[in-house]
Amino acid sequence: MTDPVENNILLAQLTRIANALERQSPPPPDASRLPRAEAYVWDSASRNLAAITSVNRLDLALLCGIDHQRDALLGNSRAFATGLSANNALLWGARGTGKSSLVKAVHGALCAEGLDCGLVEIHREDIADLPLLMGFLAKVARQFIVFSDDLAFEQGE
């Protein structure tokens, strides 16, 4: 026979262990509970998307001197947002040259056209969560532009 006091102690310890494991590796986010927003930021700690109420972006027409890049990214993103074939895009250049501004401005133009396409930012330090994020977004009946700002690689990375 087992001692009820020992069982209670064992149950309490197992509960503490289960709670600690849950904090270390939270369950995957529930796509049905995603709030409706134009943009989100991936929160690695909670493994969830935080809705952004106001996106800090410029109007696409204000970006000068990058007509070819702007038009290529806008056309590709428009195709993606409407369910047509599209390519992933890599924007590169020195910091402060407007890469993120271009992504946000293109997204704003798509929204202004009435296209339902969300924007998701994942921080560089959370890039290991990218497979989890992509799996989560695949369950949502909506297109998402996912971008990471200021990815930089040191020699050997």
C-alpha positions as CSV (number, residue, x, y, z in Angstrom):
1,M,0.0,0.0,0.0
2,T,1.1,3.5,-0.6
3,D,1.2,6.2,1.9
4,P,-1.3,9.1,1.1
5,V,1.2,11.7,2.5
6,E,4.0,10.4,0.3
7,N,1.6,10.4,-2.7
8,N,0.7,14.1,-2.0
9,I,4.4,15.0,-1.8
10,L,5.1,13.1,-5.0
11,L,2.2,14.7,-6.8
12,A,3.3,18.2,-5.7
13,Q,6.9,17.6,-6.9
14,L,5.6,16.2,-10.3
15,T,3.3,19.3,-10.6
16,R,6.3,21.6,-10.0
17,I,8.3,19.8,-12.6
18,A,5.5,19.9,-15.2
19,N,5.0,23.6,-14.6
20,A,8.7,24.3,-15.0
21,L,8.8,22.3,-18.2
22,E,5.8,24.3,-19.5
23,R,7.6,27.6,-18.8
24,Q,10.7,26.3,-20.6
25,S,8.7,25.1,-23.6
26,P,5.3,26.7,-23.8
27,P,2.7,24.9,-26.0
28,P,2.5,26.1,-29.6
29,P,0.3,29.2,-30.2
30,D,-3.3,28.6,-31.1
31,A,-4.0,30.1,-34.6
32,S,-7.7,30.5,-33.9
33,R,-6.9,33.0,-31.1
34,L,-4.7,35.3,-33.2
35,P,-6.1,38.8,-32.9
36,R,-6.9,40.6,-36.2
37,A,-4.2,43.2,-36.9
38,E,-2.2,44.6,-39.8
39,A,1.1,43.8,-38.2
40,Y,2.6,41.6,-35.4
41,V,5.9,41.1,-33.6
42,W,6.9,37.6,-32.7
43,D,7.3,37.3,-28.9
44,S,9.8,34.4,-28.3
45,A,9.2,34.3,-24.5
46,S,5.5,33.6,-24.9
47,R,5.8,31.9,-28.3
48,N,3.1,34.1,-29.7
49,L,2.4,37.0,-32.0
50,A,1.8,40.4,-30.4
51,A,-0.5,42.6,-32.4
52,I,0.8,46.0,-33.4
53,T,-1.9,48.7,-33.3
54,S,0.0,51.3,-35.3
55,V,2.8,50.5,-37.8
56,N,5.5,53.2,-38.1
57,R,5.9,53.5,-41.8
58,L,6.4,55.9,-44.7
59,D,4.2,56.2,-47.7
60,L,5.8,54.2,-50.6
61,A,5.9,57.4,-52.8
62,L,8.3,59.0,-50.3
63,L,11.0,56.5,-50.9
64,C,13.2,57.9,-53.6
65,G,16.1,56.6,-55.7
66,I,15.1,52.9,-55.3
67,D,12.4,52.7,-58.0
68,H,13.6,49.4,-59.4
69,Q,13.8,47.7,-56.0
70,R,10.5,49.2,-54.9
71,D,8.7,48.1,-58.0
72,A,10.1,44.6,-57.9
73,L,9.3,44.1,-54.2
74,L,5.8,45.6,-54.6
75,G,5.0,43.4,-57.6
76,N,6.3,40.3,-55.9
77,S,4.5,41.1,-52.7
78,R,1.2,41.9,-54.5
79,A,1.4,38.5,-56.3
80,F,2.0,36.8,-52.9
81,A,-0.8,38.6,-51.2
82,T,-3.2,37.6,-54.0
83,G,-2.2,33.9,-53.9
84,L,-0.1,34.0,-57.0
85,S,3.5,32.7,-57.3
86,A,6.0,34.8,-55.6
87,N,9.6,34.6,-54.4
88,N,11.2,35.2,-51.1
89,A,13.2,38.4,-51.0
90,L,16.4,39.3,-49.4
91,L,17.2,43.0,-49.1
92,W,20.7,43.8,-48.2
93,G,22.8,46.9,-47.7
94,A,24.3,49.0,-44.9
95,R,22.3,49.8,-41.8
96,G,20.1,52.8,-42.2
97,T,19.6,52.5,-46.0
98,G,15.9,51.9,-45.8
99,K,15.4,48.2,-46.1
100,S,12.9,47.9,-43.3
101,S,11.2,51.2,-44.4
102,L,10.7,49.7,-47.9
103,V,9.2,46.5,-46.5
104,K,6.8,48.4,-44.2
105,A,5.9,50.8,-47.0
106,V,5.2,48.0,-49.5
107,H,3.0,46.3,-46.8
108,G,1.2,49.6,-46.3
109,A,0.6,49.9,-50.1
110,L,-0.9,46.4,-50.1
111,C,-3.2,47.3,-47.2
112,A,-4.2,50.5,-49.0
113,E,-5.2,48.4,-52.0
114,G,-7.5,46.3,-49.8
115,L,-5.3,43.2,-49.8
116,D,-5.4,41.2,-46.6
117,C,-1.8,40.5,-45.9
118,G,-0.3,40.6,-42.4
119,L,3.2,41.8,-41.6
120,V,5.2,39.9,-39.0
121,E,8.6,41.0,-37.6
122,I,10.8,38.4,-35.9
123,H,13.8,39.8,-34.1
124,R,17.3,38.6,-34.9
125,E,17.8,37.0,-31.6
126,D,14.6,35.0,-32.0
127,I,15.4,33.6,-35.5
128,A,15.7,30.1,-34.1
129,D,11.9,30.3,-33.7
130,L,11.4,30.8,-37.4
131,P,10.3,27.2,-38.1
132,L,7.8,27.4,-35.2
133,L,6.5,30.8,-36.5
134,M,6.2,29.5,-40.1
135,G,4.3,26.4,-38.9
136,F,2.0,28.6,-36.9
137,L,1.3,31.0,-39.7
138,A,0.6,28.1,-42.1
139,K,-2.5,27.4,-40.0
140,V,-3.9,30.9,-40.4
141,A,-6.1,31.5,-43.5
142,R,-4.2,34.6,-44.5
143,Q,-1.0,35.6,-46.2
144,F,1.9,37.0,-44.1
145,I,5.0,38.9,-45.0
146,V,7.7,37.8,-42.4
147,F,10.8,40.0,-42.0
148,S,13.7,40.2,-39.7
149,D,15.4,43.6,-39.4
150,D,19.2,44.0,-39.2
151,L,20.3,40.4,-39.7
152,A,24.1,40.5,-39.7
153,F,26.5,37.7,-39.8
154,E,30.0,37.7,-38.3
155,Q,32.8,35.7,-39.8
156,G,32.2,32.0,-39.1
157,E,28.4,32.3,-38.5
